[in-house]
Amino acid sequence: MVDWIIDNGTTILLAAFVILGALLFWRKGAMVSKRARKIKEYAAEIGWTHEASSQKLNAFMLESDLVNFAPYSDTEAQPRKITLLNILSATDTMLFDYSSSGFEVDKTILFARVRGVDFPHFLLKPKGLLEKAEKLAGFQKMDCPAGLSADYCLVGESAADVDQLFRPRVLDALSFRTDFCVEVWSDRILITTDERLRLMSTEGSGANRIGLFDFQDYRKFHQDAMRLVNSLAAELED
């Protein structure tokens, strides 16, 4: 018996590793399934619905119609369903899919991704921070559409230093003003307090006008989304 064990030691070790790996894989799958069920239940409490799971993204998809989003073909904002993806495969990453325009969040920074270009967005810190962004992140001021009293209109390419610029938590960045509007274009983002932006006709605004966002609605949506992520993080820590 001892000789057989010695002769087949390598085989026995390999078999043990295979069994151990299978047990660990099964346990991980069970944990993910339990976590997904809890998130689905929690999401339902705050008005989100589970839509589908993507094997490619290892995603748990949720939808909400809490946000008013006006594409360039509309003159007034209309409720649109928002899809929250990929909250199981990475606890610190969310992707908000707005058809042609998306938002990416990692608990500390919020980007607007427009046709492959990353813009810092909703990080409405005092003017000094935006000036710093211009100098260090390569963003430049540009003329805003005539007739709008825009506070800032920035344009730029993907910035390597942007993560260092906007380390404060997203919710902190959202906390000081809620009466802003944002107009998203394919080549720039317009941040303004001008009420006319919400009512402006799209005539003459250009085909690259992607959408219009109302901060008051988005803030509520974003807080609910962050509650989901924090709930998931707590599950992972258990």
C-alpha positions as CSV (number, residue, x, y, z in Angstrom):
1,M,0.0,0.0,0.0
2,V,2.8,2.4,0.9
3,D,4.7,1.5,-2.3
4,W,1.5,2.2,-4.3
5,I,1.1,5.6,-2.7
6,I,4.8,6.4,-3.4
7,D,4.5,5.2,-7.0
8,N,1.4,7.2,-7.6
9,G,2.1,10.2,-5.5
10,T,2.1,12.6,-8.4
11,T,-1.2,11.4,-9.7
12,I,-2.8,11.6,-6.2
13,L,-1.5,15.2,-5.8
14,L,-2.9,16.2,-9.2
15,A,-6.3,14.7,-8.4
16,A,-6.3,16.5,-5.0
17,F,-5.6,19.8,-6.7
18,V,-8.3,19.2,-9.3
19,I,-10.9,18.4,-6.6
20,L,-9.8,21.4,-4.5
21,G,-10.1,23.7,-7.6
22,A,-13.5,22.4,-8.4
23,L,-14.7,23.0,-4.8
24,L,-13.3,26.6,-4.9
25,F,-15.0,27.2,-8.3
26,W,-18.3,25.9,-7.0
27,R,-18.1,28.0,-3.9
28,K,-17.3,31.1,-5.9
29,G,-20.2,30.5,-8.2
30,A,-22.6,30.0,-5.3
31,M,-21.4,33.2,-3.7
32,V,-22.0,35.2,-7.0
33,S,-25.4,33.6,-7.3
34,K,-26.3,34.6,-3.8
35,R,-24.9,38.1,-4.2
36,A,-26.9,38.5,-7.5
37,R,-30.1,37.5,-5.8
38,K,-29.6,39.9,-2.9
39,I,-28.7,42.8,-5.3
40,K,-31.8,42.0,-7.4
41,E,-34.0,42.1,-4.3
42,Y,-32.4,45.4,-3.1
43,A,-32.6,46.9,-6.6
44,A,-36.4,46.2,-6.7
45,E,-36.8,48.2,-3.5
46,I,-35.5,51.3,-5.1
47,G,-37.3,50.9,-8.4
48,W,-34.7,49.1,-10.5
49,T,-35.6,46.0,-12.6
50,H,-33.4,43.1,-13.5
51,E,-33.2,42.8,-17.3
52,A,-30.5,40.3,-18.3
53,S,-27.1,39.0,-17.7
54,S,-24.3,39.2,-20.2
55,Q,-21.9,36.2,-20.2
56,K,-19.3,38.3,-22.1
57,L,-19.3,41.1,-19.5
58,N,-20.1,38.8,-16.5
59,A,-22.7,41.5,-15.9
60,F,-25.8,41.9,-13.8
61,M,-28.0,44.4,-15.7
62,L,-30.5,46.7,-14.1
63,E,-32.7,49.3,-15.6
64,S,-34.1,52.5,-14.3
65,D,-36.2,55.3,-15.9
66,L,-35.4,57.9,-13.2
67,V,-33.3,60.0,-15.5
68,N,-34.6,62.5,-18.1
69,F,-32.5,62.3,-21.2
70,A,-33.2,64.3,-24.4
71,P,-31.6,63.2,-27.6
72,Y,-31.0,65.8,-30.2
73,S,-34.2,64.9,-32.0
74,D,-36.3,66.0,-29.0
75,T,-36.8,69.5,-27.7
76,E,-37.8,68.4,-24.2
77,A,-36.3,65.8,-21.9
78,Q,-38.1,62.5,-21.8
79,P,-37.7,59.6,-19.3
80,R,-35.4,57.0,-20.8
81,K,-34.4,53.6,-19.4
82,I,-30.8,53.5,-18.1
83,T,-28.9,50.2,-17.9
84,L,-26.4,49.5,-15.2
85,L,-23.9,46.9,-16.2
86,N,-21.0,45.0,-14.9
87,I,-21.5,45.4,-11.1
88,L,-20.6,41.8,-10.4
89,S,-17.4,41.5,-12.2
90,A,-15.8,44.6,-10.7
91,T,-17.2,46.3,-7.6
92,D,-15.5,49.6,-8.4
93,T,-16.7,50.0,-11.9
94,M,-20.1,50.7,-13.4
95,L,-21.2,51.5,-17.0
96,F,-24.3,53.6,-17.6
97,D,-25.5,52.9,-21.1
98,Y,-27.3,55.8,-22.7
99,S,-27.4,54.3,-26.2
100,S,-25.0,56.7,-28.0
101,S,-23.5,58.1,-24.8
102,G,-22.4,56.4,-21.6
103,F,-21.1,57.2,-18.1
104,E,-18.4,55.3,-16.3
105,V,-18.0,55.4,-12.5
106,D,-15.4,54.1,-10.2
107,K,-16.5,55.5,-6.8
108,T,-14.1,58.4,-7.1
109,I,-14.4,59.8,-10.6
110,L,-17.2,60.1,-13.1
111,F,-16.4,60.3,-16.8
112,A,-18.7,61.0,-19.8
113,R,-17.6,58.8,-22.7
114,V,-18.6,60.3,-26.0
115,R,-17.5,58.5,-29.2
116,G,-14.3,57.3,-27.6
117,V,-13.3,60.6,-25.9
118,D,-13.2,60.8,-22.1
119,F,-14.5,64.0,-20.5
120,P,-14.5,64.7,-16.8
121,H,-18.2,65.2,-16.0
122,F,-20.3,66.1,-13.0
123,L,-17.2,67.0,-11.1
124,L,-18.3,70.6,-10.6
125,K,-15.6,71.7,-8.2
126,P,-14.7,75.4,-7.9
127,K,-13.2,77.2,-10.8
128,G,-9.6,76.6,-9.7
129,L,-10.0,72.9,-10.3
130,L,-11.2,73.4,-13.8
131,E,-8.3,75.7,-14.5
132,K,-6.0,73.0,-13.2
133,A,-7.7,70.6,-15.6
134,E,-7.0,72.9,-18.5
135,K,-3.3,73.1,-17.6
136,L,-2.6,69.5,-16.6
137,A,-5.2,67.4,-18.4
138,G,-5.0,69.2,-21.8
139,F,-8.5,70.5,-21.8
140,Q,-9.2,73.9,-23.4
141,K,-11.9,76.4,-23.1
142,M,-13.9,77.0,-26.3
143,D,-16.7,79.3,-27.4
144,C,-20.1,78.1,-26.3
145,P,-23.3,78.4,-28.4
146,A,-24.5,81.9,-28.8
147,G,-27.2,83.1,-26.5
148,L,-26.3,80.7,-23.6
149,S,-24.7,82.0,-20.4
150,A,-22.5,78.9,-20.0
151,D,-20.3,78.6,-16.9
152,Y,-17.8,76.3,-18.6
153,C,-17.4,74.8,-22.0
154,L,-14.4,72.5,-22.2
155,V,-13.1,70.3,-25.0
156,G,-10.3,67.8,-24.9
157,E,-8.9,64.4,-25.7
158,S,-8.5,61.5,-23.2
159,A,-6.4,62.8,-20.3
160,A,-3.9,60.6,-18.5
161,D,-3.7,62.9,-15.5
162,V,-7.4,63.3,-15.0
163,D,-7.6,60.6,-12.3
164,Q,-5.2,62.6,-10.2
165,L,-7.2,65.8,-10.7
166,F,-10.6,64.5,-9.5
167,R,-9.8,62.2,-6.6
168,P,-12.6,63.6,-4.3
169,R,-15.6,61.2,-4.1
170,V,-18.2,61.6,-6.7
171,L,-21.0,62.2,-4.1
172,D,-18.9,65.1,-2.6
173,A,-18.6,66.6,-6.1
174,L,-22.3,66.4,-6.5
175,S,-23.3,67.8,-3.2
176,F,-22.9,71.5,-3.7
177,R,-25.1,72.4,-6.7
178,T,-28.1,70.7,-8.2
179,D,-29.4,73.4,-10.6
180,F,-27.0,72.7,-13.4
181,C,-27.8,71.4,-16.9
182,V,-25.4,69.6,-19.1
183,E,-25.5,69.4,-22.8
184,V,-23.4,66.6,-24.3
185,W,-22.0,66.9,-27.8
186,S,-19.8,64.6,-29.8
187,D,-16.8,67.0,-29.4
188,R,-17.6,68.9,-26.2
189,I,-19.6,69.2,-23.0
190,L,-21.5,72.3,-22.0
191,I,-22.1,72.9,-18.3
192,T,-24.5,75.7,-17.7
193,T,-27.0,77.2,-15.2
194,D,-28.9,78.8,-18.0
195,E,-32.6,77.6,-17.9
196,R,-32.9,78.2,-21.6
197,L,-30.7,75.2,-22.3
198,R,-33.4,72.9,-21.2
199,L,-36.0,74.5,-23.5
200,M,-33.7,75.3,-26.5
201,S,-34.8,74.1,-29.9
202,T,-32.3,71.8,-31.6
203,E,-32.6,73.7,-34.8
204,G,-29.1,74.9,-35.7
205,S,-27.5,73.1,-32.8
206,G,-25.8,70.6,-35.0
207,A,-26.2,66.9,-35.6
208,N,-23.5,66.1,-33.0
209,R,-25.8,67.2,-30.2
210,I,-26.2,63.9,-28.3
211,G,-28.3,64.8,-25.3
212,L,-29.3,67.0,-22.4
213,F,-29.1,66.1,-18.7
214,D,-30.9,67.6,-15.7
215,F,-28.7,67.4,-12.6
216,Q,-31.6,67.2,-10.2
217,D,-32.9,64.0,-11.7
218,Y,-29.5,62.5,-12.3
219,R,-28.3,63.1,-8.7
220,K,-31.2,60.9,-7.4
221,F,-30.4,58.2,-10.0
222,H,-26.7,58.3,-9.2
223,Q,-27.2,58.1,-5.4
224,D,-29.4,55.0,-5.9
225,A,-26.8,53.4,-8.2
226,M,-24.1,54.1,-5.6
227,R,-26.2,52.5,-3.0
228,L,-26.3,49.4,-5.1
229,V,-22.5,49.4,-5.5
230,N,-22.0,49.9,-1.8
231,S,-24.4,47.1,-1.0
232,L,-22.3,44.8,-3.3
233,A,-19.1,45.9,-1.7
234,A,-20.5,45.0,1.7
235,E,-21.5,41.6,0.4
236,L,-17.9,41.0,-0.9
237,E,-16.5,41.9,2.5
238,D,-18.6,39.4,4.4
